[in-house]
Amino acid sequence: MKNDSVIPIVSVVVIGRNEGPRLQRCLESVRDMEKPGGDFEIIYVDSSSTDNSPDLARRLGALVISIDSSRPTAALGRNVGWRASSGSFVLFLDGDTILHPEFVVQSLQQFGSDTAIVFGNRREIHPEASVYNRVLDLEWISASGFVDSCGGDALMRRAALEAVQGYDENLIAGEEPEMCRRLRELGWKILHVDGPMTGHDLAISQWSQYCRRAMRTGYAYAQVSERFRGSSLPFWKVEARHNRNVAFAHASIITLSVLASLIWRTAWPIGLVLAFFLLLALRTAGRVTWKSNNLATRLLYGIHSHLQQIPIYLGQLQYWSDRRKGLARGLIEYKGTSQ
């Protein structure tokens, strides 16, 4: 832990809102990590929790900063945390994660002179808890090497954060890829290492949660891609356009099949569409064998890959609606208070 007379090598910034026992588990994993060859400090930034998260964090030795904002965001929390820290490197964690004990020590060795960020593999702690957890666990799996962006859990060089002045607090989602894009424009690199970093507790058990999470993704696609439209280094433009086209196609096919079934008074059109989407899911499952050796899990992932396109696009539409009305939307939350 931090000695007030010594500048820590690593500052650990944890953000959270109503995480409860999940936060305790996170902070305990930080406290028990392999020490990075010197002092480290823990800062917990709380976004208007209504549970006992701040008191719990204090008992576990963290410096607690509470954000009293009408529009708390992850970007705001992370900025408040790293700016209050003093380490040469900053490890960002979400309050619903568990840190692998060796991640920090091993990752510090991976920094080159132009490396801004090193991050590893995040996996679900309870993929068996729901079909949503099982499927979305595969979303965390990506290729290693130098990449375009990272997620919320990552070890960052303080100098790089200072170079871009941290995260954009106007974003309600997609703040990490957006900042990574600005870092890459300055010549910094983002490295994904193939090793364990964090366990994560997605805690999605309902269809409504799944849809809200997808809508948040779509909102980020639209907001971030619009920000860099026409620049020398566009970002998420292709993803946003692809989602729009696929969502339109899926919605049109589904609508036409329902109308045909009603007109002809037969379920055959709907059955053919379901068979078509199953074939698409099977094709996707065949393409992601590197993510899992379990065919059933890959098939569910294939269904998810196509099923999520419509709610993602609804998130894009939500952004454009807010933009026309001049609204600044708050967080799109999909989790409840941890019990």
PEWOVEN-V831949 format. One record per residue. N is the residue number from 1. RES is the residue in one letter. SS is DSSP state (H for helix, E for strand, - for the rest). OMEGA is omega in whole degrees, -180 to 180 (999 if undefined). Layout:
{{N;RES;SS;OMEGA} {N;RES;SS;OMEGA}}
This chain:
{{1;M;-;-174} {2;K;-;168} {3;N;-;-174} {4;D;-;-178} {5;S;-;-176} {6;V;-;177} {7;I;-;-177} {8;P;-;175} {9;I;-;-176} {10;V;E;170} {11;S;E;179} {12;V;E;-180} {13;V;E;179} {14;V;E;176} {15;I;E;-179} {16;G;E;177} {17;R;-;178} {18;N;-;-178} {19;E;-;176} {20;G;-;-179} {21;P;H;178} {22;R;H;180} {23;L;H;178} {24;Q;H;179} {25;R;H;179} {26;C;H;-177} {27;L;H;176} {28;E;H;179} {29;S;H;176} {30;V;H;-180} {31;R;H;-176} {32;D;-;-177} {33;M;-;175} {34;E;-;-173} {35;K;-;-174} {36;P;-;177} {37;G;-;-180} {38;G;-;-178} {39;D;-;172} {40;F;E;180} {41;E;E;179} {42;I;E;178} {43;I;E;176} {44;Y;E;179} {45;V;E;-176} {46;D;E;-179} {47;S;E;172} {48;S;-;177} {49;S;-;175} {50;T;-;176} {51;D;-;-176} {52;N;-;-176} {53;S;H;-180} {54;P;H;180} {55;D;H;179} {56;L;H;-179} {57;A;H;178} {58;R;H;-180} {59;R;H;-179} {60;L;-;171} {61;G;-;-180} {62;A;-;168} {63;L;E;-175} {64;V;E;175} {65;I;E;180} {66;S;E;178} {67;I;E;176} {68;D;-;-175} {69;S;-;177} {70;S;-;-178} {71;R;-;179} {72;P;-;178} {73;T;-;176} {74;A;H;180} {75;A;H;178} {76;L;H;-180} {77;G;H;-179} {78;R;H;178} {79;N;H;178} {80;V;H;-178} {81;G;H;-175} {82;W;H;178} {83;R;H;176} {84;A;H;-176} {85;S;-;-179} {86;S;-;-178} {87;G;-;176} {88;S;-;176} {89;F;E;-179} {90;V;E;175} {91;L;E;178} {92;F;E;177} {93;L;E;169} {94;D;E;-176} {95;G;-;180} {96;D;-;-179} {97;T;E;173} {98;I;E;-177} {99;L;E;173} {100;H;-;-172} {101;P;-;-175} {102;E;-;-173} {103;F;H;-174} {104;V;H;-178} {105;V;H;-179} {106;Q;H;-176} {107;S;H;178} {108;L;H;-180} {109;Q;-;-175} {110;Q;-;-176} {111;F;-;169} {112;G;-;-176} {113;S;-;-179} {114;D;-;179} {115;T;E;-180} {116;A;E;-171} {117;I;E;170} {118;V;E;176} {119;F;E;-178} {120;G;E;-175} {121;N;E;172} {122;R;E;178} {123;R;E;180} {124;E;E;179} {125;I;-;-177} {126;H;-;178} {127;P;-;-179} {128;E;-;-174} {129;A;-;179} {130;S;-;178} {131;V;H;179} {132;Y;H;177} {133;N;H;-178} {134;R;H;-178} {135;V;H;-175} {136;L;H;174} {137;D;H;-179} {138;L;H;179} {139;E;H;-179} {140;W;H;-175} {141;I;-;179} {142;S;-;-177} {143;A;-;178} {144;S;-;-178} {145;G;E;178} {146;F;E;-173} {147;V;E;-178} {148;D;-;-173} {149;S;-;177} {150;C;-;175} {151;G;-;-175} {152;G;-;179} {153;D;-;-179} {154;A;E;175} {155;L;E;-173} {156;M;E;175} {157;R;E;-177} {158;R;H;-179} {159;A;H;179} {160;A;H;177} {161;L;H;-180} {162;E;H;-178} {163;A;H;-179} {164;V;H;180} {165;Q;-;172} {166;G;-;-175} {167;Y;-;175} {168;D;-;-174} {169;E;-;177} {170;N;-;-178} {171;L;-;176} {172;I;-;176} {173;A;-;179} {174;G;-;-177} {175;E;H;-180} {176;E;H;178} {177;P;H;180} {178;E;H;179} {179;M;H;179} {180;C;H;179} {181;R;H;179} {182;R;H;177} {183;L;H;-179} {184;R;H;179} {185;E;H;178} {186;L;-;177} {187;G;-;177} {188;W;-;-180} {189;K;E;178} {190;I;E;-175} {191;L;E;173} {192;H;E;179} {193;V;E;-177} {194;D;E;179} {195;G;E;-178} {196;P;E;178} {197;M;E;-178} {198;T;E;165} {199;G;E;-173} {200;H;E;180} {201;D;-;-177} {202;L;-;175} {203;A;-;174} {204;I;-;-179} {205;S;-;-176} {206;Q;-;179} {207;W;H;-179} {208;S;H;177} {209;Q;H;180} {210;Y;H;-179} {211;C;H;180} {212;R;H;178} {213;R;H;179} {214;A;H;179} {215;M;H;177} {216;R;H;177} {217;T;H;180} {218;G;H;178} {219;Y;H;179} {220;A;H;178} {221;Y;H;-176} {222;A;H;-175} {223;Q;H;-177} {224;V;H;-180} {225;S;H;177} {226;E;H;-179} {227;R;H;-176} {228;F;-;178} {229;R;-;178} {230;G;-;180} {231;S;-;180} {232;S;-;-180} {233;L;-;-179} {234;P;-;-175} {235;F;-;179} {236;W;-;178} {237;K;H;-180} {238;V;H;-178} {239;E;H;-180} {240;A;H;180} {241;R;H;179} {242;H;H;179} {243;N;H;179} {244;R;H;-177} {245;N;H;-179} {246;V;H;180} {247;A;H;177} {248;F;H;-179} {249;A;H;-179} {250;H;H;-179} {251;A;H;180} {252;S;H;-180} {253;I;H;-179} {254;I;H;-179} {255;T;H;-180} {256;L;H;-180} {257;S;H;178} {258;V;H;179} {259;L;H;179} {260;A;H;179} {261;S;H;179} {262;L;H;-178} {263;I;H;-176} {264;W;H;179} {265;R;-;178} {266;T;-;-180} {267;A;-;-176} {268;W;H;179} {269;P;H;179} {270;I;H;178} {271;G;H;179} {272;L;H;178} {273;V;H;178} {274;L;H;178} {275;A;H;178} {276;F;H;180} {277;F;H;177} {278;L;H;177} {279;L;H;176} {280;L;H;180} {281;A;H;178} {282;L;H;179} {283;R;H;178} {284;T;H;179} {285;A;H;179} {286;G;H;-178} {287;R;H;-176} {288;V;-;179} {289;T;-;179} {290;W;-;179} {291;K;-;-178} {292;S;-;175} {293;N;-;180} {294;N;-;-176} {295;L;H;-179} {296;A;H;179} {297;T;H;179} {298;R;H;178} {299;L;H;177} {300;L;H;177} {301;Y;H;178} {302;G;H;177} {303;I;H;179} {304;H;H;-176} {305;S;H;-180} {306;H;H;-178} {307;L;H;-176} {308;Q;H;-173} {309;Q;H;-179} {310;I;H;177} {311;P;H;175} {312;I;H;180} {313;Y;H;175} {314;L;H;175} {315;G;H;176} {316;Q;H;180} {317;L;H;179} {318;Q;H;178} {319;Y;H;-177} {320;W;H;176} {321;S;H;178} {322;D;H;-178} {323;R;H;180} {324;R;H;-178} {325;K;H;-179} {326;G;-;-178} {327;L;-;173} {328;A;-;-175} {329;R;-;174} {330;G;-;-178} {331;L;-;169} {332;I;-;-174} {333;E;-;177} {334;Y;-;179} {335;K;-;173} {336;G;-;177} {337;T;-;178} {338;S;-;179} {339;Q;-;999}}
